[in-house]
Amino acid sequence: IETGGVYVSSAAIGKFEGRPVDQLVLQFQINGGNAWAQGIAYGLRDSESGELRLVSLEISNMDAMLSGKPSSVAVPRLTSLIPTDVE
C-alpha cells in the first residue's frame, strides 16, 4: 500500500459550542497494486487549545467509489471540545 496523495483539501474558520475552531477536510487516495481507494477525512481544530479531533472518516474502494457507496469508519462522537478532566 502506498499513498496516492491528497488531491482536495479545504479549511474554514467557524465556531463549535461558541469556541473558535478551524474546520479541515481532506480527500485522499491510497494505491496498492492495481487497486485504489479513496478517503475523506473531516476534522476540527480548537483554535484556543490547538487540539485536533477527527469527526468523520469515509473510505471507499474503487468499486464502491464508482457506484457511489462509501463506507463510514466509526469514530467517537464529538460531544465537546472543552476538556472534562480539568477542574
C-alpha positions in Angstrom: 0.0 0.0 0.0 1.3 3.4 -0.9 -0.2 6.8 -0.6 -1.7 8.4 -3.6 -1.6 11.8 -2.1 -4.1 14.4 -1.0 -5.9 15.8 -4.1 -8.5 18.1 -2.4 -8.3 19.9 0.8 -10.3 22.8 2.3 -10.3 24.7 5.6 -12.6 27.2 7.1 -12.9 29.1 10.4 -16.1 28.6 12.4 -17.5 28.0 15.9 -18.4 24.9 17.9 -20.1 25.4 21.2 -19.2 29.1 21.0 -15.4 28.3 20.7 -13.4 29.2 17.6 -12.5 26.2 15.5 -10.7 25.5 12.2 -12.6 23.0 10.1 -10.5 20.7 7.9 -11.5 18.4 5.1 -9.1 16.2 3.1 -9.8 13.9 0.2 -7.0 11.4 -0.5 -6.2 8.3 -2.5 -4.4 5.1 -1.4 -2.9 2.9 -4.0 -2.0 -0.8 -3.8 -1.0 -2.8 -6.8 -3.8 -2.5 -9.4 -6.3 -1.2 -6.9 -7.0 2.1 -5.2 -9.2 3.5 -2.5 -10.5 7.0 -1.8 -10.8 8.5 1.6 -12.5 11.7 3.0 -11.5 12.9 6.5 -13.2 15.8 8.3 -11.7 17.3 11.5 -11.9 20.2 13.8 -9.0 22.0 15.5 -9.8 24.1 18.6 -8.2 27.5 17.8 -7.6 28.2 21.5 -6.0 24.8 22.7 -4.8 23.5 19.3 -6.5 20.2 19.9 -7.4 18.4 16.7 -10.4 16.0 16.6 -11.3 13.6 13.8 -15.0 14.0 13.3 -15.7 11.6 10.4 -13.8 9.3 8.0 -15.1 7.7 4.9 -13.2 5.1 2.9 -14.2 3.6 -0.5 -12.5 1.0 -2.6 -12.6 1.7 -6.3 -15.8 -0.4 -6.9 -17.7 1.4 -4.1 -16.4 4.8 -5.2 -17.6 4.3 -8.8 -21.0 3.1 -7.5 -21.3 6.0 -5.0 -21.4 3.8 -1.9 -18.7 4.8 0.5 -18.2 3.1 3.9 -18.1 5.2 7.1 -15.4 4.3 9.7 -16.7 4.6 13.2 -15.1 7.4 15.1 -16.0 8.6 18.7 -18.8 11.1 18.6 -17.7 14.7 19.1 -19.6 16.0 22.1 -17.4 18.8 23.3 -14.0 20.5 22.7 -13.9 21.6 26.3 -11.7 19.3 28.4 -13.8 17.4 31.0 -10.9 16.1 33.1 -9.7 19.6 34.2 -11.1 21.2 37.3 
